[in-house]
Each structure stands twice: as C-alpha cells, then as structure tokens.
Amino acid sequence: MVKYISFLALSILFLVFSSTPASAHEEHVHQDAKYTVTTEQEPLSPFVGEKVTVTFIVKDKEDKPAKELVGNLLIKKITAKQYTNKTSEQQEEVIFTQPAKTGDDGMVSFSYTFTNEGLYDAEFLWGSDPETDSAGKQIFAREPSSYFLPQELMKRVWLFIGIALTGIVIGSVGTFILLTAKLHKRK
C-alpha cells in the first residue's frame, strides 16, 4: 500500500515539474496589390501575463523579401457593445505602438505581454492607406480556466505537494493501524 501511495506521489510530482507551457504557432496570409504578408503568433492562445511574439513576414509579388519596409507595429484593444435590438458597436483603442522596419529577410516582429483578458488586434502598418498598406491578426488573451494547465500547476505546486504528502501520511497511519489490529489481536 505504501508503495502505491509513494508511486502516486512521485507521479504527481513528475507531472507538475515536467510540464512545460504549450507553445503554438499559427500563420495568416494577407495579400494586397504589392505584398504578401504572413503573420505568425506564438503562443497561439495566450494567457494574461504571458509574453506573446507576433512576426510579420513581408514578401513582394515575386516572392522576394520586402527589405527595409518602414512602418509601425501596434496593438489595439477591441471592445464591442451589443444592444437588444441586435445592433452592435465596436471600438478600438491603441494600447501599444512601436516604429519598425523589416530586415533583409522581410521580417519584423515584436513581443507583448497582455495585462487584461480580451480581444486585441496586432497590426503592421507600412503605408499611407491603412486599408491596403497593413496586415494584422486578432489575438484573444484569456484568463486561465483550469487548475490543470501548466501555467496554473506551477502557481499551485505547493497545493499538489501538500495533498500528496497528506495522502502519504494518512495512508501510512491507516496501514499501520490496520496491520497492528490484525496482527496483534487484543486478549
């Protein structure tokens, strides 16, 4: 019995300490008259407080990297109000902006840590017309909703260790009482 309990405790500790945050990667392609832009994001579904890296890969129509394309990187927070008459109103607020220029490989990237849950739009604007000279990607930053996600396990590792140790102690004491009562009967 003690072997099984210690195996269970070791298994829990192994799961807690061996889990690494899942990284995901997604690409979106935006095409206009001059450029094709591929947008990558990692992690794919970020949590609040987790650093997100967004990369824009800009190529011209001949599939060559767009070198030294000057623009701005920005993040907009998107809020929507829904009304009972089925109309909605969307508002955007710029919360981050940074001047940027593509490298020789046509890539430009930035990292950002979201502090609040919500829907955001990460964009790279390089020309005078935001409708045609830009590419973007929507990101949903979310609060963790499960105690068993790697990010939450690392925050609550003390809780799982405490439960495992309590189980070991209770199992050991229970086993001792049962064995003592069976092997040494009262006279």
C-alpha positions in Angstrom: 0.0 0.0 0.0 2.8 2.4 0.9 4.5 1.6 -2.4 1.4 2.6 -4.3 0.9 5.8 -2.4 4.6 6.8 -2.9 4.3 5.9 -6.6 1.2 8.1 -6.8 3.1 11.0 -5.1 6.1 10.6 -7.4 3.8 10.6 -10.4 2.1 13.8 -9.4 5.5 15.5 -8.7 6.8 14.3 -12.1 3.7 15.7 -13.9 3.9 19.0 -12.1 7.6 19.6 -12.7 7.9 18.1 -16.1 5.1 20.1 -17.7 6.2 22.9 -19.9 3.9 25.6 -21.3 2.5 24.6 -24.6 3.7 26.7 -27.4 1.6 27.1 -30.5 2.2 28.7 -33.8 -0.2 29.9 -36.4 0.1 31.7 -39.7 -2.2 34.0 -41.5 -1.6 35.3 -45.0 -2.7 38.8 -46.2 -2.4 39.7 -49.8 -2.7 43.1 -51.5 -1.5 44.7 -54.7 2.1 45.0 -53.6 2.9 42.5 -50.9 2.0 39.1 -49.4 2.2 39.2 -45.6 2.4 36.1 -43.4 1.6 36.6 -39.8 2.8 34.2 -37.1 2.0 34.2 -33.4 3.4 32.2 -30.5 1.8 31.1 -28.3 -1.4 30.7 -30.2 -3.8 31.1 -27.3 -2.0 33.3 -24.8 -2.9 33.8 -21.1 -3.0 37.1 -19.4 0.6 37.8 -18.2 2.2 35.6 -20.9 4.5 37.1 -23.4 3.2 36.8 -27.0 5.5 37.1 -30.0 4.0 38.3 -33.3 6.0 38.1 -36.5 5.1 39.7 -39.9 6.9 38.2 -42.9 6.5 40.6 -45.9 7.3 39.5 -49.4 6.7 41.2 -52.8 4.7 39.7 -55.6 7.9 37.9 -56.9 8.1 36.1 -53.5 11.3 38.1 -52.5 11.6 39.5 -49.0 10.5 43.2 -48.7 13.7 44.7 -47.3 13.6 47.8 -45.2 9.9 48.4 -45.4 9.3 51.2 -42.8 6.1 51.2 -40.7 4.6 50.9 -37.3 3.7 48.0 -35.1 0.6 48.5 -33.0 -1.8 46.7 -30.8 -5.4 47.8 -30.5 -7.8 46.7 -27.8 -11.2 45.8 -29.3 -14.4 46.3 -27.3 -17.9 45.7 -28.6 -21.2 46.7 -27.2 -24.2 44.6 -28.1 -27.7 46.1 -27.8 -31.0 44.3 -27.5 -32.2 45.4 -31.0 -29.4 43.3 -32.5 -27.1 46.2 -33.3 -23.5 46.4 -32.1 -20.9 49.0 -31.7 -17.2 48.2 -31.9 -14.5 50.5 -30.5 -10.7 50.2 -30.9 -8.1 51.7 -28.6 -4.4 51.8 -29.5 -2.5 50.5 -26.4 0.9 49.9 -27.9 2.8 51.4 -30.8 6.4 51.0 -32.0 8.2 52.1 -35.1 9.6 49.2 -37.1 11.4 48.3 -40.3 11.7 44.9 -42.0 15.1 43.3 -42.1 16.8 41.7 -45.1 14.6 38.7 -44.6 11.5 40.8 -44.8 10.6 40.0 -41.2 9.6 42.3 -38.4 8.4 41.1 -35.0 7.6 42.2 -31.5 6.7 40.8 -28.2 4.0 42.0 -25.9 2.5 40.9 -22.6 -1.2 41.3 -22.2 -2.4 42.5 -18.7 -6.1 42.1 -19.3 -8.4 39.5 -20.8 -9.9 40.5 -24.1 -9.7 40.7 -27.9 -6.8 42.6 -29.4 -5.6 43.4 -32.9 -1.9 43.2 -33.7 -1.0 45.2 -36.9 1.9 46.2 -39.0 1.2 49.4 -40.9 3.7 50.4 -43.6 2.0 52.9 -45.9 -0.3 55.9 -46.0 -3.5 53.9 -46.5 -4.3 51.7 -43.5 -6.8 49.6 -45.6 -4.3 48.4 -48.2 -0.9 49.0 -46.6 -1.3 47.0 -43.5 -1.7 43.5 -42.2 -3.0 42.3 -38.9 -4.0 39.5 -36.7 -6.6 39.2 -33.9 -5.4 37.8 -30.6 -7.6 36.7 -27.7 -5.8 36.9 -24.3 -7.6 34.8 -21.8 -7.6 34.1 -18.1 -6.6 30.5 -17.2 -9.8 28.5 -16.5 -8.4 25.2 -15.2 -6.2 24.2 -12.3 -4.5 21.6 -14.6 -3.0 23.8 -17.2 0.8 24.0 -16.9 0.7 27.7 -16.0 -1.7 27.1 -13.2 0.1 24.0 -12.0 3.3 25.9 -11.5 1.4 28.5 -9.4 -0.2 25.8 -7.2 2.6 23.3 -7.0 2.5 23.7 -3.2 -1.1 22.6 -3.1 -0.5 19.4 -5.0 2.6 18.6 -2.9 0.6 19.2 0.3 -2.2 16.9 -0.9 0.3 14.2 -1.9 2.1 14.4 1.5 -1.2 14.3 3.4 -2.2 11.2 1.4 1.1 9.5 2.3 0.7 10.3 6.0 -2.9 9.2 6.2 -2.2 6.1 4.2 0.8 5.2 6.3 -1.1 5.8 9.6 -4.2 3.8 8.3 -2.0 0.9 7.1 -0.2 0.9 10.5 -3.5 0.8 12.4 -5.0 -1.9 10.2 -1.9 -4.1 10.3 -1.5 -3.7 14.1 -5.1 -4.5 14.7 -4.9 -7.7 12.5 -1.6 -9.0 13.7 -1.8 -8.2 17.4 -5.3 -9.1 18.5 -6.4 -8.0 21.9 -6.6 -10.6 24.6 
